[in-house]
């Protein structure tokens, strides 16, 4: 029984790793396996311990092989400190990305001001915000931010890039009939031209589904568990397909860029998914380069890393970290990049 279980775990682990490299369009089940990778790795680790205790070395090779193949995936959410070399004394461009959840639609402007204060503390040079709302009551947040970030460009609706360096041009990337979008801006950093992308991709729809279920139950309606599972699966698969089309559009523009690229944003997807691999392309994942410890950016019950900063191979990462803030359901991510 344990031998069969080991073989099944190894097979599905390898399939899940492969699933992150194929488009979810027409491959829903394979792409969904990526979300099971944490559980599959735990299962393989337990099987490895079991076979080692039993001294069945030949059977231990199956979970060991699966775990070794998963090392690139493990590195997307955990980086041992002993392998991370950072030198914060080095000069560099400090970039931050933050989904601010529309500042909770407040009208006082206090939350927006507090976030600006945190960006000042971290000496942020370029700030990419998603789910941004410019108006707070009778004031514009961009008016508050412009003393520290004199240059900024809007994308569609809830998208903005703030900069302490001049922005020569920008362009919004339209995703069609959706609340999500992306944009880029060309920034002149002391004579170094870079193109900064800011992206906010389609959500999973999980929270929306659970809110509908809760609302129906409050109305006295009974919702069967299999109906909930089908709804969640349907929203996840639909979200994957929509994100795949959105990230294909952003990735194409990154590939066509004649300038070194820095990519920031809320991708609403886990590491090693198709979205992650397609958006990263030939870019470097800043966390894998110079991050430390475990990394999750979503503050909800699902502790996942869904906010990222990637950069061109012509640039070099110095440090990468997140900050625990309570202003949104996300945490901001910071990276210092040596130009």
C-alpha positions, 0 to 999 in steps of 0.5 A: 500500500505504501509503495503504491502511495509513494508511486502515486505521490511521485507521479502527481508531483512531477505532473504538477511541476509540469502543469505550471509550464503549460497553458491552462486553456485546455489543460485545466486539471493539469494546471490545477495540480500546481495548487496541490504542490505543497501537500504533495511535497509534504506527502513525499517528505513523509514517505521518504522518512517512512522508507528510511526508517524501514531501511528500504533504500530502493523505495526511498528513491521515489520520494527523494527524486520527487523532492529533488525535482521540486527544489526550484519550486521550493525556492519560490517561497523559501530561501535559506538565509545562509545562501542569501547574500545581501549588502544594504550598504550598496546604493540602488533603486528601491522599488515597491509594489502594493495592492492597497485595496482602494484604501478601504474606500475611506474618505479621510485620507489617513490610510493613504497618508500612513502608507506614504509615510511607510514608503518614505521610511523605506526610501522607496524610489519607484512605487507601483500600486494596484487597486488604487483610488485617487480620491479620498473625500475632497482631496486627491491622493496624488496631490498628497504623494507628489511632494515625495513622488513628483512624477506619476502616471495612471493606468486604467482605473485602479493603476498608478506608478509613482516615481522620484525620477522623471517619467518620459512616457507610459502606456496602459495595457487593456485587458478588455471587459475586466476590472484588472489591467497593467501598464508600463512607464519609462523612468530615467534614473540618473541617465539609466532608462528602465521600463517599469511594468505594473500588473494586476491580474484576474482574481481566483474568485474564491472569496467572491464564491464564499461571500455568495454562499454566506449570503445564501445561508443567511437567507435560510437557503441550504447550500450543498457541499458539492455545489460549493466545490463545483463553484470554487473549481469553476471560478478557479479554472475560469480565473486561470484561463483569464489570467493566462490571456492577460499574462500572455499580453503583458509578457509579449510587451516585456519581450518587445521592450528595448529597455531593461525591465522591472516587473511589479504587481499582484498576479493573484497566482502562486509561484510555479503556476503558468502565470508565474512562469509566463510573467517571469520569462527570462526575468529574475525573481527577486525573492529567489535572488536575494530574499530570505526565509519564507515569503507570503504576501497575502494576509488572508487565510491563504498564506500565499506569495501572489505579489512579485518583483522581477527584473531584467538580467542586466540589473542586479538585486541587492535585497528583497523583503516584505513588510507586515502592514494592516492597511490592506489584505496584501503586504507590500513587497520591497526590492533594492536593485543595483543599476 
